[in-house]
């Protein structure tokens, strides 16, 4: 399943799990930069999804305030 097919909750869970790697015994400095880059891409994707959700909520709110 690609990142774009995952729900926002799934993406956030993935982000949490990947961040936990940095605190785990499996942490390796050689892999840290690569994993960090992956995390920034995922975080930006989550931010985009949140912005879209915020816009949807504004539209719904405007419809109900009329």
DSSP file (Angstrom, degrees, kcal/mol; ACC not computed):
  #  RESIDUE AA STRUCTURE BP1 BP2  ACC     N-H-->O    O-->H-N    N-H-->O    O-->H-N    TCO  KAPPA ALPHA  PHI   PSI    X-CA   Y-CA   Z-CA
    1    1 A X              0   0    0      0, 0.0     2,-0.1     0, 0.0     5,-0.0   0.000 360.0 360.0 360.0 127.5    0.0    0.0    0.0
    2    2 A X    >>  -     0   0    0      1,-0.1     3,-1.2     4,-0.0     4,-0.7  -0.354 360.0-107.8 -78.4 163.0    1.5    3.4   -1.0
    3    3 A X  G >4 S+     0   0    0      1,-0.3     3,-1.0     2,-0.2    -1,-0.1   0.867 119.0  57.8 -58.2 -37.2    1.5    6.3    1.3
    4    4 A X  G 34 S+     0   0    0      1,-0.2    -1,-0.3     0, 0.0    -2,-0.0   0.732 104.3  52.4 -69.0 -20.2   -1.2    8.1   -0.7
    5    5 A X  G <4 S+     0   0    0     -3,-1.2    -1,-0.2     2,-0.1    -2,-0.2   0.595  92.6  93.6 -88.4 -12.2   -3.6    5.1   -0.2
    6    6 A X  S << S-     0   0    0     -3,-1.0     2,-0.1    -4,-0.7    -4,-0.0  -0.479  79.3-113.9 -81.9 151.6   -3.2    5.1    3.6
    7    7 A X     >  -     0   0    0     -2,-0.1     4,-2.3     1,-0.1     5,-0.2  -0.334  30.2-107.0 -74.5 164.9   -5.5    6.9    5.9
    8    8 A X  H  > S+     0   0    0      1,-0.2     4,-2.4     2,-0.2     5,-0.2   0.904 122.3  52.9 -60.1 -41.5   -4.3    9.8    8.0
    9    9 A X  H  > S+     0   0    0      1,-0.2     4,-2.3     2,-0.2    -1,-0.2   0.890 108.6  49.7 -61.9 -39.5   -4.4    7.7   11.1
   10   10 A X  H  > S+     0   0    0      2,-0.2     4,-2.4     1,-0.2    -1,-0.2   0.901 110.6  50.0 -65.6 -40.7   -2.3    5.0    9.4
   11   11 A X  H  X S+     0   0    0     -4,-2.3     4,-2.6     2,-0.2    -2,-0.2   0.913 111.1  48.4 -64.4 -42.5    0.3    7.6    8.3
   12   12 A X  H  X S+     0   0    0     -4,-2.4     4,-2.6     2,-0.2    -2,-0.2   0.902 111.0  50.8 -64.9 -40.4    0.5    9.1   11.8
   13   13 A X  H  X S+     0   0    0     -4,-2.3     4,-2.5     2,-0.2    -2,-0.2   0.903 110.6  49.8 -62.5 -41.0    0.9    5.6   13.2
   14   14 A X  H  X S+     0   0    0     -4,-2.4     4,-2.6     2,-0.2    -2,-0.2   0.920 110.4  50.3 -62.1 -43.9    3.7    4.9   10.7
   15   15 A X  H  X S+     0   0    0     -4,-2.6     4,-2.4     1,-0.2    -2,-0.2   0.933 111.1  48.5 -60.4 -46.5    5.4    8.2   11.7
   16   16 A X  H  X S+     0   0    0     -4,-2.6     4,-2.1     1,-0.2    -1,-0.2   0.922 112.3  48.6 -59.2 -45.3    5.2    7.3   15.4
   17   17 A X  H  X S+     0   0    0     -4,-2.5     4,-0.9     1,-0.2    -1,-0.2   0.896 112.6  47.9 -64.0 -40.1    6.6    3.8   14.7
   18   18 A X  H  X S+     0   0    0     -4,-2.6     4,-0.6     1,-0.2     3,-0.3   0.871 110.1  51.7 -70.7 -35.4    9.5    5.2   12.6
   19   19 A X  H >X S+     0   0    0     -4,-2.4     3,-1.2     1,-0.2     4,-0.5   0.889 103.1  60.0 -65.7 -38.2   10.3    7.9   15.2
   20   20 A X  H >X S+     0   0    0     -4,-2.1     3,-1.3     1,-0.3     4,-0.6   0.812  91.5  69.0 -59.0 -30.3   10.4    5.2   17.9
   21   21 A X  H >< S+     0   0    0     -4,-0.9     3,-1.1    -3,-0.3    -1,-0.3   0.874  91.8  59.6 -56.1 -37.3   13.2    3.5   15.9
   22   22 A X  H << S+     0   0    0     -3,-1.2    -1,-0.3    -4,-0.6    -2,-0.2   0.752 110.5  41.5 -64.6 -23.3   15.5    6.5   16.8
   23   23 A X  H << S+     0   0    0     -3,-1.3    -1,-0.3    -4,-0.5    -2,-0.2   0.417 101.5  94.7-101.3  -0.7   15.0    5.6   20.5
   24   24 A X  S X< S-     0   0    0     -3,-1.1     3,-1.1    -4,-0.6    -3,-0.0  -0.308  86.9-111.1 -90.0 172.1   15.3    1.9   20.1
   25   25 A X  T 3  S+     0   0    0      1,-0.2    -1,-0.1    -2,-0.1    -4,-0.1   0.635 114.2  68.4 -72.3 -15.1   18.2   -0.5   20.5
   26   26 A X  T 3  S+     0   0    0     -5,-0.1    -1,-0.2     2,-0.0    -4,-0.1   0.544  71.8 125.8 -81.3  -7.5   18.0   -1.0   16.7
   27   27 A X    <   -     0   0    0     -3,-1.1     2,-0.4    -6,-0.3    -5,-0.1  -0.264  36.8-177.0 -56.4 131.1   19.2    2.6   16.1
   28   28 A X    >>  -     0   0    0      1,-0.1     3,-1.3     0, 0.0     4,-1.0  -0.993  26.4-143.5-133.3 127.0   22.2    2.8   13.8
   29   29 A X  H >> S+     0   0    0     -2,-0.4     4,-0.7     1,-0.3     3,-0.5   0.837 100.0  62.3 -56.9 -36.0   23.9    6.1   13.1
   30   30 A X  H 34 S+     0   0    0      1,-0.2     4,-0.3     2,-0.1    -1,-0.3   0.811 110.8  38.8 -61.2 -30.2   24.6    5.0    9.5
   31   31 A X  H <> S+     0   0    0     -3,-1.3     4,-2.5     1,-0.1     5,-0.2   0.576  93.9  88.3 -94.7 -11.8   20.9    4.7    8.8
   32   32 A X  H <X S+     0   0    0     -4,-1.0     4,-2.6    -3,-0.5     5,-0.2   0.888  86.1  48.6 -60.5 -45.5   19.8    7.7   10.7
   33   33 A X  H  X S+     0   0    0     -4,-0.7     4,-2.2     2,-0.2    -1,-0.2   0.919 113.7  47.1 -63.0 -43.5   20.1   10.3    8.0
   34   34 A X  H  > S+     0   0    0     -4,-0.3     4,-2.0     2,-0.2    -1,-0.2   0.927 114.3  46.5 -63.9 -45.4   18.2    8.2    5.5
   35   35 A X  H  X S+     0   0    0     -4,-2.5     4,-2.4     1,-0.2    -2,-0.2   0.885 110.0  54.3 -64.6 -38.1   15.4    7.4    7.9
   36   36 A X  H  X S+     0   0    0     -4,-2.6     4,-2.1    -5,-0.2    -1,-0.2   0.909 107.1  50.8 -63.2 -41.8   15.2   11.1    8.9
   37   37 A X  H  X S+     0   0    0     -4,-2.2     4,-1.8     1,-0.2    -1,-0.2   0.914 110.0  50.3 -60.4 -43.1   14.7   12.0    5.2
   38   38 A X  H  X S+     0   0    0     -4,-2.0     4,-2.2     1,-0.2    -2,-0.2   0.895 109.2  52.2 -61.4 -40.3   12.0    9.5    4.9
   39   39 A X  H  X S+     0   0    0     -4,-2.4     4,-2.8     1,-0.2    -1,-0.2   0.878 106.0  52.9 -65.2 -38.0   10.3   10.8    8.0
   40   40 A X  H  X S+     0   0    0     -4,-2.1     4,-2.1     2,-0.2    -1,-0.2   0.889 109.1  49.8 -66.6 -37.1   10.3   14.4    6.7
   41   41 A X  H  X S+     0   0    0     -4,-1.8     4,-2.0     2,-0.2    -2,-0.2   0.937 113.3  46.2 -63.9 -46.2    8.6   13.2    3.5
   42   42 A X  H  X S+     0   0    0     -4,-2.2     4,-2.3     1,-0.2    -2,-0.2   0.906 111.3  52.0 -63.1 -42.3    6.0   11.4    5.6
   43   43 A X  H  X S+     0   0    0     -4,-2.8     4,-2.5     1,-0.2    -1,-0.2   0.893 109.3  49.7 -62.2 -40.5    5.5   14.4    7.9
   44   44 A X  H  X S+     0   0    0     -4,-2.1     4,-2.2     2,-0.2    -1,-0.2   0.879 109.7  51.8 -65.9 -37.3    5.0   16.7    4.9
   45   45 A X  H  X S+     0   0    0     -4,-2.0     4,-2.2     2,-0.2    -2,-0.2   0.903 110.3  48.5 -64.4 -41.5    2.4   14.3    3.5
   46   46 A X  H  X S+     0   0    0     -4,-2.3     4,-2.6     2,-0.2    -2,-0.2   0.914 109.7  52.2 -64.7 -43.0    0.6   14.3    6.8
   47   47 A X  H  X S+     0   0    0     -4,-2.5     4,-2.3     1,-0.2    -2,-0.2   0.901 109.1  50.6 -59.3 -40.8    0.7   18.1    6.9
   48   48 A X  H  X S+     0   0    0     -4,-2.2     4,-2.2     2,-0.2    -2,-0.2   0.926 110.8  48.3 -62.6 -45.7   -0.9   18.2    3.4
   49   49 A X  H  X S+     0   0    0     -4,-2.2     4,-2.3     1,-0.2    -2,-0.2   0.900 111.4  50.4 -61.6 -41.2   -3.6   15.8    4.5
   50   50 A X  H  X S+     0   0    0     -4,-2.6     4,-2.5     2,-0.2    -1,-0.2   0.890 109.0  51.3 -65.4 -39.2   -4.3   17.9    7.6
   51   51 A X  H  X S+     0   0    0     -4,-2.3     4,-2.2     2,-0.2    -1,-0.2   0.904 110.6  49.0 -63.5 -41.3   -4.5   21.1    5.5
   52   52 A X  H  X S+     0   0    0     -4,-2.2     4,-2.2     2,-0.2    -2,-0.2   0.909 111.8  48.9 -64.0 -42.0   -7.0   19.4    3.1
   53   53 A X  H  X S+     0   0    0     -4,-2.3     4,-2.3     2,-0.2    -2,-0.2   0.904 109.3  52.5 -63.7 -41.8   -9.1   18.2    6.1
   54   54 A X  H  X S+     0   0    0     -4,-2.5     4,-2.2     1,-0.2    -1,-0.2   0.909 109.3  49.7 -60.4 -43.0   -9.0   21.7    7.6
   55   55 A X  H  X S+     0   0    0     -4,-2.2     4,-2.2     2,-0.2    -1,-0.2   0.900 109.3  51.4 -63.8 -41.0  -10.3   23.1    4.3
   56   56 A X  H  X S+     0   0    0     -4,-2.2     4,-2.4     1,-0.2    -2,-0.2   0.912 109.7  50.1 -60.9 -42.4  -13.1   20.5    4.2
   57   57 A X  H  X S+     0   0    0     -4,-2.3     4,-2.8     1,-0.2    -2,-0.2   0.897 109.0  52.0 -64.9 -40.3  -14.1   21.5    7.7
   58   58 A X  H  X S+     0   0    0     -4,-2.2     4,-2.6     2,-0.2    -1,-0.2   0.914 109.9  49.2 -61.8 -42.4  -14.2   25.2    6.8
   59   59 A X  H  X S+     0   0    0     -4,-2.2     4,-2.2     2,-0.2    -2,-0.2   0.930 113.3  46.0 -63.3 -45.4  -16.4   24.5    3.8
   60   60 A X  H  X S+     0   0    0     -4,-2.4     4,-2.0     2,-0.2    -2,-0.2   0.915 112.6  51.0 -63.5 -43.1  -18.8   22.4    6.0
   61   61 A X  H  X S+     0   0    0     -4,-2.8     4,-1.5     1,-0.2    -2,-0.2   0.909 109.7  50.0 -61.2 -43.6  -18.8   25.1    8.7
   62   62 A X  H  X S+     0   0    0     -4,-2.6     4,-0.5     1,-0.2    -1,-0.2   0.892 109.2  52.1 -63.1 -39.7  -19.6   27.8    6.1
   63   63 A X  H >< S+     0   0    0     -4,-2.2     3,-0.6     1,-0.2    -1,-0.2   0.886 112.4  45.3 -63.5 -38.9  -22.5   25.8    4.8
   64   64 A X  H 3< S+     0   0    0     -4,-2.0    -1,-0.2     1,-0.2    -2,-0.2   0.705 105.8  60.7 -79.2 -19.9  -23.9   25.3    8.3
   65   65 A X  H 3<        0   0    0     -4,-1.5    -1,-0.2     1,-0.2    -2,-0.2   0.560 360.0 360.0 -85.1  -5.4  -23.5   29.0    9.2
   66   66 A X    <<        0   0    0     -3,-0.6    -1,-0.2    -4,-0.5    -2,-0.1   0.476 360.0 360.0 -79.4 360.0  -25.7   30.2    6.4
